């Protein structure tokens, strides 16, 4: 779940930065990707009963913010 959340939040950061930079094609791609990832996560979480999944999502989400900013640093 950490890897899935890492990918999801990296995409979220990239989407936010694409929107703020006015990069319409980038925004469209990251929005479509967010929808697909959200569908997968909702299905997975609905079946999960462990707190380990929650912990993994928290760790993945936290690490993704720094990575998403780093990967899009040239979009300013």
C-alpha positions as a LaTeX table, in Angstrom:
\begin{tabular}{lrrr}
\hline
Residue & $x$ (\AA) & $y$ (\AA) & $z$ (\AA) \\
\hline
Unk1 & 0.00 & 0.00 & 0.00 \\
Unk2 & 2.94 & 2.33 & 0.58 \\
Unk3 & 3.98 & 1.97 & $-3.06$ \\
Unk4 & 0.45 & 2.56 & $-4.33$ \\
Unk5 & 0.04 & 5.63 & $-2.13$ \\
Unk6 & 3.49 & 6.88 & $-3.15$ \\
Unk7 & 2.47 & 6.71 & $-6.80$ \\
Unk8 & $-0.91$ & 8.28 & $-6.07$ \\
Unk9 & 0.44 & 11.21 & $-4.08$ \\
Unk10 & 3.32 & 11.79 & $-6.47$ \\
Unk11 & 0.71 & 12.07 & $-9.19$ \\
Unk12 & $-1.34$ & 14.44 & $-7.00$ \\
Unk13 & 1.64 & 16.74 & $-6.42$ \\
Unk14 & 2.47 & 16.67 & $-10.12$ \\
Unk15 & $-1.16$ & 17.48 & $-10.96$ \\
Unk16 & $-1.24$ & 20.42 & $-8.56$ \\
Unk17 & 2.00 & 21.80 & $-9.96$ \\
Unk18 & 0.83 & 21.28 & $-13.56$ \\
Unk19 & $-2.37$ & 23.18 & $-12.81$ \\
Unk20 & $-0.53$ & 26.04 & $-11.16$ \\
Unk21 & 1.92 & 26.26 & $-14.08$ \\
Unk22 & $-0.92$ & 26.23 & $-16.63$ \\
Unk23 & 0.29 & 23.03 & $-18.30$ \\
Unk24 & $-3.02$ & 21.75 & $-19.68$ \\
Unk25 & $-1.78$ & 18.49 & $-21.29$ \\
Unk26 & 0.10 & 17.57 & $-18.11$ \\
Unk27 & $-3.00$ & 18.36 & $-16.05$ \\
Unk28 & $-5.19$ & 16.14 & $-18.20$ \\
Unk29 & $-2.79$ & 13.19 & $-18.02$ \\
Unk30 & $-2.38$ & 13.47 & $-14.25$ \\
Unk31 & $-6.15$ & 13.83 & $-13.72$ \\
Unk32 & $-6.86$ & 10.68 & $-15.74$ \\
Unk33 & $-4.11$ & 8.87 & $-13.84$ \\
Unk34 & $-5.56$ & 10.03 & $-10.51$ \\
Unk35 & $-8.97$ & 8.63 & $-11.43$ \\
Unk36 & $-7.52$ & 5.23 & $-12.32$ \\
Unk37 & $-5.41$ & 5.07 & $-9.16$ \\
Unk38 & $-8.34$ & 6.13 & $-6.97$ \\
Unk39 & $-10.49$ & 3.35 & $-8.41$ \\
Unk40 & $-7.80$ & 0.79 & $-7.57$ \\
Unk41 & $-7.23$ & 2.15 & $-4.06$ \\
Unk42 & $-10.95$ & 2.21 & $-3.21$ \\
Unk43 & $-11.32$ & $-1.40$ & $-4.27$ \\
Unk44 & $-8.25$ & $-2.46$ & $-2.31$ \\
Unk45 & $-9.10$ & $-0.55$ & 0.87 \\
Unk46 & $-12.67$ & $-1.87$ & 0.88 \\
Unk47 & $-11.26$ & $-5.40$ & 1.28 \\
Unk48 & $-8.48$ & $-4.52$ & 3.75 \\
Unk49 & $-8.92$ & $-5.12$ & 7.47 \\
Unk50 & $-5.38$ & $-4.41$ & 8.68 \\
Unk51 & $-3.88$ & $-1.24$ & 10.11 \\
Unk52 & $-0.71$ & $-2.08$ & 8.19 \\
Unk53 & $-2.39$ & $-0.86$ & 5.01 \\
Unk54 & $-3.17$ & 2.47 & 6.70 \\
Unk55 & 0.42 & 2.78 & 7.90 \\
Unk56 & 1.69 & 1.99 & 4.41 \\
Unk57 & $-0.54$ & 4.65 & 2.91 \\
Unk58 & 0.70 & 7.23 & 5.41 \\
Unk59 & 4.36 & 6.44 & 4.75 \\
Unk60 & 3.86 & 6.38 & 0.98 \\
Unk61 & 1.95 & 9.65 & 1.00 \\
Unk62 & 4.55 & 11.42 & 3.10 \\
Unk63 & 7.46 & 10.36 & 0.91 \\
Unk64 & 5.58 & 11.25 & $-2.26$ \\
Unk65 & 5.33 & 14.97 & $-1.49$ \\
Unk66 & 9.08 & 15.49 & $-1.59$ \\
Unk67 & 9.48 & 13.24 & $-4.64$ \\
Unk68 & 6.66 & 14.95 & $-6.56$ \\
Unk69 & 8.15 & 18.37 & $-5.93$ \\
Unk70 & 11.62 & 17.16 & $-6.87$ \\
Unk71 & 10.45 & 15.57 & $-10.15$ \\
Unk72 & 8.52 & 18.70 & $-11.22$ \\
Unk73 & 11.00 & 21.34 & $-10.04$ \\
Unk74 & 11.58 & 22.59 & $-13.59$ \\
Unk75 & 7.85 & 23.31 & $-14.23$ \\
Unk76 & 7.99 & 26.77 & $-12.62$ \\
\hline
\end{tabular}
